[in-house]
Amino acid sequence: MQRLREILDPFLLLLIGTVALASLLPARGEAAGLAGAAADAGIVLLFFLHGAKLSRQAIWNGARAWRLHLATLGTTFAVFPLIGLATQQATAIPPSMRAGLLFLTLLPSTVQSSIAFTAIARGNVAAAVVSASFSNLLGIALTPLLVALTMERGGTGGLISLSSIEDIVLQLLLPFIVGHLARPWIGGFVSRHRAMLGRVDRGSILLVVYAAFSAAVVEGLWQTVSRGELLLLAAACIAMLGVVLVFTLLLGRLLGLSREDAIVLQFCGSKKSLATGVPIAGVLFPAGAVGPILLPVMLFHQIQLMACAVLARRYGAADAQARLAAAG
């Protein structure tokens, strides 16, 4: 039971509950408008806090350990998108969810779980902090750009328009920059109240998910998606994660990275950020399209946590045994 609690992400359970609530009691009419406005405000707050949390030193440090960081960024923003484009040939999966698979591959890496799993595996935690933070910083600009470059080619029917650039600037980049510039005044408060602000982060994401799935349910989401299609989607997520885990393992060996840095590459390079993906999807796509697009992101999020939790424990146990053997 304890191991089950460690593997299952409580926040993902809240997300599932939010989807269930939106499925049973979707926001309609004026309520939908209020939910959408609240979700937009949540996105602005979310990226303001991201900017306030990230120290300038972490940004400057992103240029160091260049081989590791380039390998991680290349996996995140080049190898993953190529895999995403390949998934567009899976015609058994509905086009809207294929679009979600492609969008998933364009997202930056996670921060918290990448660092946590690196620590459990006894990898280079400092490098993981820099690599994951740098990935998220670049992702604010790179993910919308990659969406604009690839989504139509991926067969999504051109869900993104040029007018979304204004939304990206006003809801993502500007709040992030303002938050970062305000860090000298609010950085101490943010550091002292990380737990409370973490709940604000999660609440903002839940608002976006509720608004997105409400709109999708009103549009008939669950009448168009079958159980078999959901199973195919989960299988596609598992296959993608497996390919990237093997790729990063082999790439670390090819580059001659130390064991500690190779662990960073594998855990930071194989992750995709739900926390960043939800608000970006809310900005880039029409309300009715966000729900199906987020389904792969939510599935992949839980799958990556379960798989990497097992992998990190094995790496950590193997390192502990090696140290004991060396000491003996």
C-alpha positions in Angstrom: 0.0 0.0 0.0 2.8 2.4 0.9 4.6 1.7 -2.5 1.3 2.4 -4.3 1.1 5.8 -2.6 4.6 6.6 -3.6 4.0 5.7 -7.2 0.6 7.3 -7.7 0.7 11.1 -7.9 -1.9 12.7 -5.6 -2.1 15.7 -7.9 -3.0 13.4 -10.9 -5.8 11.9 -8.8 -7.1 15.5 -8.3 -6.9 16.0 -12.0 -8.8 12.8 -12.7 -11.4 14.1 -10.2 -11.6 17.4 -12.0 -12.2 15.7 -15.3 -14.9 13.6 -13.7 -16.5 16.7 -12.3 -16.4 18.4 -15.7 -17.9 15.3 -17.3 -20.8 15.2 -14.8 -21.3 18.9 -14.3 -19.8 20.8 -17.2 -19.8 24.6 -17.1 -22.4 26.0 -19.6 -23.5 29.4 -20.7 -22.5 32.2 -18.3 -20.8 29.7 -16.0 -18.6 28.6 -18.9 -17.6 32.2 -19.5 -16.7 32.6 -15.8 -14.8 29.4 -15.8 -12.8 30.5 -18.8 -12.0 33.9 -17.3 -10.9 32.2 -14.1 -8.7 29.8 -16.1 -7.1 32.7 -18.0 -6.4 34.5 -14.7 -4.9 31.2 -13.3 -2.6 30.9 -16.3 -1.3 34.5 -15.8 -0.7 33.8 -12.0 0.9 30.5 -12.8 3.6 32.0 -15.1 4.1 35.0 -12.8 5.0 32.6 -10.0 7.2 30.5 -12.3 9.1 33.7 -13.1 9.4 34.7 -9.5 10.7 31.2 -8.5 13.5 31.0 -11.0 16.7 32.6 -9.9 18.9 34.5 -12.3 21.9 32.4 -11.3 20.0 29.3 -12.5 19.5 30.9 -15.9 23.2 31.9 -16.2 24.3 28.4 -15.0 22.3 26.9 -17.9 25.2 27.6 -20.2 27.6 25.4 -18.2 27.9 21.6 -18.6 27.0 22.3 -22.2 27.2 18.7 -23.5 24.7 17.5 -20.9 22.3 20.4 -21.4 22.5 20.2 -25.2 21.8 16.5 -25.1 18.8 17.0 -22.8 17.4 19.9 -24.8 18.0 18.0 -28.1 16.1 15.1 -26.8 13.2 17.3 -25.4 12.8 19.6 -28.4 14.1 17.6 -31.4 13.9 13.8 -30.8 10.6 13.8 -29.0 8.9 16.0 -31.7 10.1 13.6 -34.4 8.5 10.7 -32.4 5.4 12.9 -32.1 5.2 13.4 -35.9 5.6 9.6 -36.4 2.5 9.0 -34.1 0.4 10.9 -36.6 0.4 7.8 -38.8 -1.6 5.9 -36.1 -5.0 6.3 -37.8 -6.7 4.1 -35.2 -6.4 7.0 -32.7 -8.9 9.9 -33.3 -7.3 13.0 -35.0 -7.9 15.2 -32.0 -6.0 12.8 -29.7 -3.2 12.4 -32.3 -2.9 16.1 -32.1 -2.6 15.7 -28.3 0.2 13.2 -28.8 2.1 15.6 -31.0 1.5 18.5 -28.6 2.8 16.3 -25.7 6.1 15.8 -27.5 6.6 19.5 -27.9 6.5 20.3 -24.2 9.5 21.1 -22.0 10.7 18.8 -19.3 9.3 18.7 -15.7 11.2 20.3 -12.9 10.1 18.7 -9.6 9.9 15.1 -10.6 13.1 15.2 -12.7 15.1 16.5 -9.7 13.4 14.1 -7.3 14.1 11.0 -9.4 17.7 12.2 -10.0 18.2 12.4 -6.3 16.6 9.0 -5.6 18.9 7.5 -8.3 21.9 9.3 -6.8 22.6 11.3 -9.9 23.9 14.9 -10.3 21.1 16.8 -8.6 22.7 20.3 -9.2 22.9 19.6 -12.9 19.3 18.3 -12.9 18.1 21.6 -11.3 19.8 23.6 -14.0 18.8 21.3 -16.9 15.1 21.1 -16.0 14.8 24.8 -15.2 16.5 25.8 -18.4 14.2 23.4 -20.4 11.1 25.0 -18.8 12.5 28.5 -19.5 13.1 27.8 -23.1 9.8 25.9 -23.4 7.8 29.0 -22.8 9.0 30.3 -26.2 10.0 27.1 -28.0 6.8 25.1 -27.4 4.4 27.6 -29.1 7.0 28.0 -31.9 7.1 24.2 -32.4 3.3 24.0 -32.3 3.1 26.7 -35.1 5.7 24.8 -37.2 4.5 21.2 -36.8 0.8 21.0 -35.8 -0.7 21.5 -39.3 1.9 19.1 -40.8 0.8 16.7 -38.1 -2.7 16.7 -39.5 -4.4 18.6 -36.7 -6.3 20.9 -39.1 -4.5 24.2 -38.1 -5.8 24.6 -34.6 -3.4 27.5 -33.9 -3.7 31.0 -35.5 -1.5 34.0 -35.7 -3.8 35.8 -33.2 -2.6 33.4 -30.5 0.8 35.1 -30.5 -0.8 38.0 -28.6 -2.2 35.5 -26.0 1.2 33.9 -25.7 2.9 37.2 -24.9 0.2 38.5 -22.6 -0.6 35.3 -20.7 2.8 33.5 -20.7 5.8 35.6 -21.5 4.8 38.9 -19.9 3.7 37.4 -16.6 6.9 35.3 -16.5 9.1 38.3 -17.1 7.3 40.5 -14.6 7.5 37.8 -12.0 11.2 37.3 -12.6 11.9 41.1 -12.5 9.9 41.3 -9.2 12.0 38.5 -7.7 14.2 40.9 -5.7 11.1 42.1 -3.8 9.0 38.9 -3.6 11.7 36.2 -3.9 12.0 35.8 -0.1 8.2 35.5 0.2 8.1 32.9 -2.6 10.9 30.9 -0.9 9.2 31.0 2.5 5.8 30.0 1.3 6.7 27.4 -1.3 4.1 25.0 0.0 1.2 27.5 -0.2 2.3 28.8 -3.6 2.5 25.2 -4.8 -1.2 24.8 -3.9 -1.9 28.0 -5.9 0.0 26.5 -8.9 -2.0 23.3 -8.7 -5.3 25.2 -8.2 -4.6 27.2 -11.3 -4.0 24.1 -13.4 -7.2 22.5 -12.0 -9.2 25.5 -13.1 -7.7 25.3 -16.6 -8.5 21.6 -16.8 -12.1 22.0 -15.6 -12.7 24.8 -18.1 -11.1 22.8 -20.9 -12.9 19.5 -20.3 -16.2 21.3 -19.6 -16.0 22.8 -23.1 -15.0 19.4 -24.6 -17.8 17.6 -22.8 -20.4 20.1 -24.1 -18.9 19.5 -27.6 -19.5 15.7 -27.1 -16.0 14.5 -26.1 -17.1 11.2 -24.4 -19.5 10.4 -27.2 -16.7 10.4 -29.7 -13.9 8.6 -27.7 -14.2 4.9 -27.1 -12.5 2.7 -24.4 -10.5 1.0 -27.1 -9.2 4.4 -28.3 -8.2 5.3 -24.8 -6.3 2.0 -24.5 -4.5 2.7 -27.8 -3.6 6.1 -26.5 -2.1 4.7 -23.3 -0.1 2.2 -25.4 1.2 4.9 -27.6 2.3 6.9 -24.5 4.1 3.8 -23.0 5.8 3.2 -26.4 7.0 6.8 -26.6 8.4 6.8 -23.1 10.1 3.4 -23.7 11.8 4.7 -26.9 13.1 7.8 -25.2 14.3 6.0 -22.1 16.4 3.7 -24.3 17.6 6.5 -26.5 18.8 8.7 -23.6 20.5 5.6 -22.0 22.4 5.0 -25.3 23.1 8.7 -25.9 24.7 9.0 -22.4 27.0 6.1 -23.1 27.9 7.5 -26.6 28.8 10.9 -25.1 30.8 9.3 -22.4 28.9 11.0 -19.6 29.5 10.1 -16.0 27.0 7.9 -14.3 25.6 10.9 -12.4 25.2 13.0 -15.5 23.8 10.1 -17.6 21.0 9.8 -15.0 20.2 13.5 -15.4 20.0 13.1 -19.2 17.7 10.1 -18.8 15.3 11.6 -16.3 15.2 15.2 -17.6 15.2 14.1 -21.2 12.3 11.7 -20.9 9.9 13.9 -18.9 7.1 16.1 -20.3 5.7 18.9 -18.1 2.0 18.7 -17.3 2.3 21.9 -15.3 3.5 23.8 -18.3 1.5 21.9 -20.9 -2.0 22.6 -19.4 -1.7 26.4 -19.4 0.0 26.5 -22.8 -2.7 24.4 -24.3 -5.3 26.7 -22.8 -3.7 29.6 -24.6 -3.0 28.1 -27.9 -6.1 26.0 -28.7 -9.9 26.7 -28.9 -11.8 25.7 -25.8 -13.5 22.7 -27.3 -10.2 21.3 -28.6 -8.2 21.5 -25.3 -9.8 18.5 -23.6 -8.9 15.9 -26.2 -5.4 17.4 -26.6 -4.8 17.2 -22.8 -5.8 13.6 -22.5 -2.4 12.3 -23.8 -0.5 14.8 -21.6 -2.3 13.5 -18.5 -1.9 9.9 -19.4 1.8 10.3 -20.1 2.3 12.2 -16.9 1.2 9.3 -14.7 3.0 6.7 -16.9 6.3 8.6 -16.7 6.0 8.9 -12.9 5.3 5.2 -12.4 8.1 4.0 -14.8 10.7 6.5 -13.6 9.9 5.8 -9.9 10.8 2.2 -10.4 13.9 3.0 -12.5 15.2 5.6 -10.0 14.9 3.1 -7.1 16.8 0.5 -9.1 19.6 3.0 -10.0 19.8 4.1 -6.4 19.8 0.6 -5.0 22.5 -0.5 -7.5 24.7 2.5 -6.6 24.3 1.8 -2.8 25.3 -1.8 -3.4 28.3 -0.7 -5.5 29.4 1.7 -2.7 29.1 -1.1 -0.1 31.1 -3.5 -2.2 33.8 -0.9 -2.7 33.9 -0.1 1.0 34.1 -3.8 1.8 
